[in-house]
């Protein structure tokens, strides 16, 4: 049996220990470098009406798969604590997004607050140097859309809106758009959209806000009002904070329809139609006064209950926006979806299906041609992951699939429908100047004053 000399053993042992130490050091450095390369993410607005978490919590969790979550902000301390717990109680917690932005300096911000807070927070985040993923609908007014577009352009940051129909749902909506753009429906294509109606309610009694909720911050730029749980949880049915079904589902379906018609970078020139507002709204009501605090309504839902609005474009294309779309002459009746109809046929699409004779007649070669058009629609990227598209665009500096500029045009169409319902008359719109034609009453509804201390 041979014995290794002690001197040789010590040399070998030392060399082995050094090698192990070097390996461990390199591994730690590699892990640290990898961690440092991950974007630092902050979530603003994570709680809401849909169970434990709102859409805001959902998008923040999806974003966390692409980076490191470092902070959370919500006006409700319970929501903040619950979200933090899922990340090992390691996040910075805030009630005021301005404190978060100044102290944490995140690379990425997700925004899932009520709608009236989207643009003020987004502008602050962009100017603080963050890229932004914001839930839809992005804007409360048309002028907010113009403002956020300008700030994105000035800062050069990447901005994605959460209209996931543009990239997910098995590419059904993208394929429908490709069908139109490829000419497979022929010429003179029009769109018929159904997005569902809105509820009404009896006047709501106010109460004291919970101690762990900053109600003043929740109300933010809107006019001050007494707390009520129903107002907070169902804010979408108040024009002070949202736009009813028109900006809820309209942000999705009007978006796809306008894209299919070839007007995602412009907009309609005429708006006409009818609808029903809740009975609490007087026949002649000063909506601009409501938003300034000069007029009041009972504390109840006030967005449109049902509607049938026609949007007409400069090239003659038309879009019909309805709560439910019915056409008895050829047995058309649907409550959610988009019917695209041209001289050579029609197709129907919603999140559950894409159907119609032109779809049934597609060959393998046709589908390959449509797939190529879909890649063009997605700006050269593969569809399928809306959040992934956002982070891919952060890497290469390209425009996301749901960019702020085209979403502004979508939301403009939604807001035009709501303004026509408020004023109860036809309107003429100049999409280049982004103003109503010779109509100061309508132009007064393009923007709103924010409460002092809550401006963008």
matplotlib code that plots the C-alpha trace (Angstrom):
import matplotlib.pyplot as plt

x = [0.0, 1.5, 1.3, 1.0, 3.6, 2.0, 3.5, 2.0, -1.3, -1.4, -0.5, -3.3, -5.8, -5.0, -5.3, -8.6, -10.0, -8.9, -10.6, -13.8, -13.6, -13.1, -16.0, -18.3, -17.1, -17.7, -21.2, -22.1, -20.8, -22.7, -25.9, -25.4, -24.7, -27.8, -29.9, -28.5, -29.4, -33.0, -35.3, -36.5, -40.3, -42.8, -46.6, -49.0, -52.6, -53.0, -56.4, -59.9, -63.3, -62.5, -61.9, -58.6, -56.8, -57.8, -56.4, -53.7, -52.5, -52.6, -50.5, -48.0, -47.5, -47.1, -44.5, -42.6, -41.7, -39.5, -37.7, -37.4, -40.4, -39.1, -42.1, -45.9, -48.2, -51.9, -54.2, -55.5, -53.0, -54.6, -54.0, -50.4, -49.7, -51.3, -49.3, -46.1, -46.7, -46.7, -43.2, -41.8, -42.6, -39.5, -41.1, -41.2, -44.8, -46.3, -49.7, -48.5, -47.0, -44.9, -43.0, -42.4, -41.1, -38.7, -37.3, -37.3, -36.5, -37.9, -37.0, -40.6, -43.9, -47.2, -50.4, -53.7, -55.5, -59.0, -59.2, -59.1, -55.6, -54.0, -52.6, -51.4, -49.5, -48.2, -46.8, -45.1, -43.5, -42.4, -40.8, -39.1, -37.4, -39.6, -41.0, -44.7, -47.3, -50.8, -54.2, -56.8, -58.6, -55.7, -57.5, -60.5, -60.6, -59.4, -56.9, -55.4, -54.6, -52.9, -50.9, -49.7, -48.6, -46.5, -44.8, -44.0, -42.5, -40.5, -39.1, -38.5, -39.8, -41.5, -45.3, -47.6, -51.4, -53.1, -55.4, -54.3, -56.7, -54.0, -51.6, -53.4, -56.7, -55.1, -54.6, -58.3, -58.6, -55.3, -56.5, -59.8, -57.9, -55.6, -58.7, -59.9, -56.4, -55.8, -59.0, -60.7, -63.9, -63.9, -64.3, -66.5, -65.9, -67.9, -67.8, -70.6, -69.6, -71.5, -70.0, -72.9, -75.0, -74.3, -76.2, -78.1, -78.5, -80.4, -78.7, -75.8, -75.5, -72.1, -70.2, -66.8, -63.9, -62.0, -59.0, -56.6, -57.8, -56.7, -60.0, -58.8, -56.0, -58.4, -60.6, -57.4, -58.0, -61.8, -64.1, -64.2, -67.0, -68.1, -66.9, -69.0, -67.9, -70.1, -68.6, -65.1, -65.7, -67.9, -66.2, -66.6, -70.2, -69.4, -68.3, -66.2, -63.8, -64.4, -66.6, -69.0, -69.0, -67.9, -64.4, -64.4, -65.2, -65.0, -61.3, -61.0, -63.6, -63.6, -59.8, -59.9, -62.7, -60.9, -57.7, -59.4, -61.0, -57.5, -58.1, -56.0, -53.9, -56.8, -60.5, -64.1, -65.4, -69.1, -70.7, -74.5, -77.0, -79.0, -78.8, -80.3, -78.7, -79.8, -83.0, -81.0, -79.6, -81.8, -82.9, -80.7, -77.6, -74.4, -71.8, -68.9, -70.3, -70.3, -66.6, -65.8, -67.9, -70.5, -73.3, -74.3, -76.0, -77.4, -74.8, -75.6, -74.4, -74.5, -72.9, -75.0, -77.2, -77.7, -76.8, -76.5, -73.8, -72.6, -69.0, -68.4, -64.9, -63.6, -63.3, -66.9, -66.2, -68.6, -68.6, -71.7, -71.2, -74.0, -74.8, -76.4, -76.4, -79.4, -80.3, -83.5, -83.3, -80.5, -80.7, -77.8, -78.0, -75.0, -74.1, -70.4, -68.1, -67.3, -69.0, -66.8, -68.7, -67.6, -68.8, -67.3, -68.4, -68.5, -66.9, -67.6, -65.0, -64.9, -62.7, -64.4, -64.5, -63.7, -66.2, -67.9, -67.8, -64.6, -62.9, -64.3, -63.0, -59.4, -56.7, -53.4, -51.7, -54.3, -53.5, -49.8, -50.4, -52.5, -49.9, -47.3, -49.7, -50.2, -46.4, -46.5, -49.4, -47.3, -44.4, -42.3, -42.7, -44.6, -47.9, -49.0, -47.7, -48.7, -46.5, -43.6, -44.0, -43.6, -40.3, -39.1, -39.6, -37.7, -34.8, -34.8, -36.5, -39.3, -43.0, -45.1, -48.1, -50.5, -48.6, -49.8, -50.4, -52.9, -54.5, -55.1, -57.0, -59.1, -59.9, -60.8, -63.4, -64.8, -64.9, -66.6, -69.4, -69.8, -69.9, -72.5, -74.6, -74.1, -75.1, -77.8, -77.0, -74.9, -71.3, -68.7, -65.0, -61.8, -59.3, -56.3, -57.0, -58.6, -61.4, -65.2, -66.1, -67.9, -69.1, -67.8, -70.2, -68.7, -65.1, -65.7, -65.8, -62.4, -60.6, -61.2, -59.6, -57.9, -58.3, -55.3, -52.5, -53.5, -52.4, -50.3]
y = [0.0, 3.3, 6.4, 9.9, 12.2, 14.8, 17.7, 16.4, 15.8, 19.3, 20.7, 18.5, 19.4, 23.1, 23.0, 21.2, 23.6, 26.5, 25.0, 24.4, 27.9, 29.3, 27.3, 28.5, 32.1, 32.0, 30.4, 33.1, 35.8, 34.3, 34.2, 37.7, 39.0, 37.1, 38.7, 42.1, 41.8, 41.1, 44.1, 45.3, 45.4, 47.4, 46.7, 49.6, 48.6, 44.9, 44.5, 44.8, 43.4, 40.0, 37.8, 38.1, 39.9, 42.1, 42.2, 44.3, 41.5, 39.1, 41.2, 41.9, 38.2, 37.5, 40.3, 38.8, 35.8, 38.1, 39.9, 40.6, 42.0, 44.7, 46.8, 47.0, 50.0, 50.0, 52.3, 49.2, 48.0, 44.5, 44.1, 45.3, 42.9, 39.9, 40.6, 41.0, 37.7, 35.9, 37.3, 36.2, 39.5, 41.0, 43.8, 47.5, 48.5, 51.8, 53.6, 56.5, 55.6, 58.8, 57.5, 54.2, 55.7, 58.1, 55.5, 52.3, 53.5, 50.4, 49.4, 48.2, 49.3, 47.4, 49.4, 47.8, 50.6, 51.8, 53.4, 57.1, 56.6, 54.9, 58.0, 60.0, 57.1, 56.0, 59.5, 59.6, 56.2, 57.1, 60.3, 58.4, 56.2, 53.1, 51.0, 50.5, 47.7, 49.2, 47.5, 48.6, 50.9, 53.3, 56.6, 58.3, 61.2, 61.8, 64.5, 62.0, 59.8, 62.7, 63.5, 59.9, 59.5, 62.7, 61.5, 58.1, 59.8, 62.2, 59.6, 56.9, 54.3, 51.0, 51.0, 48.1, 48.2, 45.0, 44.4, 40.8, 40.0, 41.5, 38.6, 35.8, 33.8, 31.4, 34.3, 34.2, 38.0, 38.4, 35.8, 37.7, 40.9, 39.0, 37.7, 41.3, 42.7, 39.8, 40.7, 37.4, 39.1, 41.3, 45.1, 47.4, 45.6, 46.9, 45.8, 45.0, 44.9, 43.7, 44.3, 43.7, 46.2, 47.7, 47.4, 50.0, 50.3, 52.2, 55.2, 54.0, 55.0, 56.3, 55.3, 55.7, 54.3, 51.4, 52.4, 50.4, 52.2, 55.6, 56.6, 60.1, 58.6, 56.1, 59.0, 60.9, 63.2, 62.8, 65.0, 64.2, 61.9, 59.9, 56.3, 53.3, 49.8, 49.5, 52.6, 51.3, 47.7, 48.6, 51.8, 50.8, 51.9, 55.5, 57.9, 59.7, 56.8, 54.8, 54.5, 51.6, 48.7, 51.1, 51.3, 47.9, 45.5, 48.3, 48.6, 45.0, 44.6, 48.2, 47.9, 44.7, 46.0, 49.4, 47.5, 45.2, 48.2, 49.7, 52.7, 51.9, 55.0, 57.4, 57.3, 58.0, 61.2, 60.8, 59.4, 58.7, 56.5, 56.1, 54.6, 54.6, 56.1, 55.2, 56.9, 58.9, 61.0, 64.0, 64.4, 67.5, 67.0, 69.0, 66.3, 68.7, 70.3, 66.9, 66.4, 70.0, 69.6, 72.1, 69.5, 66.5, 63.1, 60.7, 58.2, 55.4, 53.9, 56.4, 54.8, 53.8, 50.7, 49.9, 51.5, 51.3, 53.7, 53.9, 55.1, 56.2, 56.6, 58.9, 56.0, 55.0, 52.1, 51.7, 50.2, 49.5, 49.3, 47.7, 46.1, 43.3, 43.1, 41.7, 41.6, 39.6, 39.6, 37.0, 35.6, 37.5, 37.8, 37.9, 39.6, 39.6, 39.5, 41.0, 40.4, 41.4, 41.6, 42.4, 41.9, 38.4, 37.0, 37.5, 36.0, 36.1, 36.2, 36.3, 34.7, 31.4, 31.0, 32.2, 31.0, 31.7, 30.2, 32.1, 30.3, 26.9, 27.3, 28.1, 25.7, 24.9, 27.4, 30.0, 29.4, 29.8, 33.1, 34.3, 33.2, 35.4, 38.3, 37.7, 38.0, 41.3, 42.5, 41.5, 43.7, 40.7, 38.8, 35.6, 36.1, 34.1, 35.9, 39.5, 40.0, 38.3, 40.6, 43.6, 42.3, 41.3, 44.8, 46.1, 44.1, 45.4, 48.8, 48.0, 48.9, 46.4, 44.7, 46.9, 50.2, 53.4, 55.2, 52.8, 52.2, 56.0, 55.8, 52.8, 54.7, 57.8, 55.8, 54.5, 58.0, 59.4, 56.8, 57.8, 61.5, 60.9, 59.1, 61.9, 64.6, 62.5, 63.7, 63.1, 64.4, 65.2, 64.5, 65.6, 62.7, 64.7, 67.7, 65.4, 67.8, 68.0, 70.1, 73.3, 71.8, 73.4, 71.5, 68.3, 69.7, 70.5, 66.8, 66.1, 66.7, 67.1, 69.1, 67.1, 67.8, 69.8, 67.5, 64.7, 66.1, 64.0]
z = [0.0, -1.1, 1.1, -0.4, 1.1, 3.4, 1.5, -1.8, -0.1, 1.2, -2.3, -3.9, -1.2, -1.5, -5.3, -5.0, -2.4, -4.6, -7.6, -5.6, -4.2, -7.7, -9.0, -6.2, -6.7, -10.4, -9.8, -7.3, -9.7, -12.6, -10.5, -9.3, -12.8, -14.0, -11.3, -12.0, -15.6, -14.8, -14.9, -11.5, -11.5, -9.4, -9.4, -8.9, -8.3, -7.4, -5.8, -6.9, -7.5, -9.0, -5.9, -4.2, -7.0, -9.8, -13.3, -11.8, -9.6, -12.6, -14.9, -12.1, -11.5, -15.2, -15.4, -12.5, -14.6, -16.7, -13.9, -10.2, -8.4, -6.0, -4.8, -4.7, -4.3, -3.6, -1.7, 0.2, 2.8, 2.7, -1.0, -0.6, 2.2, 0.4, -2.8, -0.8, 1.0, -2.3, -2.9, 0.5, 2.3, 0.6, -1.4, -0.6, 0.2, -0.7, -0.7, -3.0, -6.3, -6.3, -3.2, -4.9, -8.1, -6.3, -3.8, -5.8, -9.3, -11.1, -14.6, -15.3, -13.8, -14.2, -13.7, -12.7, -10.9, -11.7, -15.1, -14.1, -12.5, -15.6, -17.4, -14.4, -13.0, -16.4, -17.2, -13.8, -14.4, -17.9, -16.7, -13.9, -16.5, -16.3, -19.2, -18.6, -19.0, -18.3, -18.1, -20.6, -21.1, -21.0, -21.1, -19.5, -22.1, -25.6, -24.5, -22.0, -25.0, -26.9, -23.7, -23.0, -26.7, -26.4, -23.2, -24.6, -27.7, -25.5, -23.1, -25.6, -23.1, -24.1, -23.4, -23.8, -23.2, -21.9, -25.0, -25.2, -28.1, -30.3, -29.5, -27.7, -28.0, -30.5, -32.9, -33.8, -33.9, -35.8, -38.4, -38.8, -39.5, -41.9, -43.7, -44.3, -45.2, -47.7, -49.6, -48.8, -47.8, -50.9, -50.9, -48.9, -45.6, -42.6, -39.0, -36.6, -32.9, -29.8, -26.4, -24.0, -21.9, -18.5, -15.2, -13.2, -9.5, -6.8, -5.2, -3.0, 0.7, 1.7, 4.8, 6.5, 4.5, 6.1, 8.2, 6.0, 2.8, 1.5, -0.1, -0.9, -2.9, -4.6, -5.8, -6.9, -9.9, -9.8, -7.8, -4.0, -3.0, 0.0, 0.3, -0.7, -1.3, -4.4, -5.9, -5.3, -6.5, -9.5, -10.6, -14.3, -14.3, -13.3, -16.0, -13.4, -13.3, -16.5, -19.6, -19.0, -21.5, -24.2, -22.8, -21.0, -23.9, -26.5, -25.8, -27.1, -29.9, -31.3, -31.4, -33.5, -35.8, -36.4, -37.1, -39.6, -41.4, -41.8, -39.5, -36.4, -37.1, -37.8, -36.8, -37.8, -39.2, -38.2, -35.1, -34.9, -33.1, -29.9, -26.5, -23.0, -19.9, -16.4, -15.1, -12.6, -15.5, -16.4, -20.0, -20.4, -18.2, -18.0, -18.2, -18.4, -15.2, -13.5, -14.2, -13.0, -9.8, -10.9, -11.5, -9.5, -10.0, -7.4, -6.2, -8.6, -11.9, -14.7, -17.8, -20.9, -20.4, -24.0, -27.3, -31.1, -32.4, -36.0, -36.8, -40.3, -41.8, -44.5, -47.0, -46.5, -44.2, -41.2, -37.8, -35.8, -32.0, -30.0, -26.7, -28.7, -32.5, -34.3, -37.9, -38.5, -42.3, -42.2, -38.7, -37.1, -33.3, -31.0, -27.7, -27.7, -30.8, -34.2, -37.5, -40.5, -43.7, -47.3, -50.9, -50.9, -47.6, -43.8, -40.8, -37.1, -34.3, -30.5, -27.9, -28.4, -32.1, -35.6, -38.2, -41.5, -45.0, -46.0, -43.0, -44.0, -47.6, -46.6, -48.1, -46.5, -48.8, -47.8, -44.1, -44.8, -46.5, -43.5, -41.1, -42.9, -42.7, -39.0, -38.4, -40.3, -38.0, -35.0, -36.3, -37.2, -33.9, -33.1, -31.3, -28.3, -25.2, -24.6, -21.6, -23.4, -26.3, -24.0, -22.6, -26.0, -27.2, -24.2, -25.5, -29.1, -28.6, -31.1, -30.7, -28.8, -30.4, -28.4, -28.7, -27.1, -30.4, -32.0, -28.6, -28.3, -31.6, -30.3, -27.2, -29.1, -31.0, -27.6, -26.1, -29.3, -28.8, -25.2, -25.9, -28.6, -25.9, -23.4, -25.8, -27.5, -31.1, -34.1, -34.1, -36.7, -35.9, -37.5, -36.8, -37.9, -35.7, -33.1, -32.4, -33.1, -36.1, -35.0, -31.7, -28.6, -26.3, -27.5, -27.4, -23.8, -23.1, -24.6, -21.3, -17.6, -14.8, -12.1, -8.5, -7.1, -6.1, -8.5, -11.9, -14.2]

ax = plt.figure().add_subplot(projection="3d")
ax.plot(x, y, z, "-o")
ax.set_aspect("equal")
plt.show()
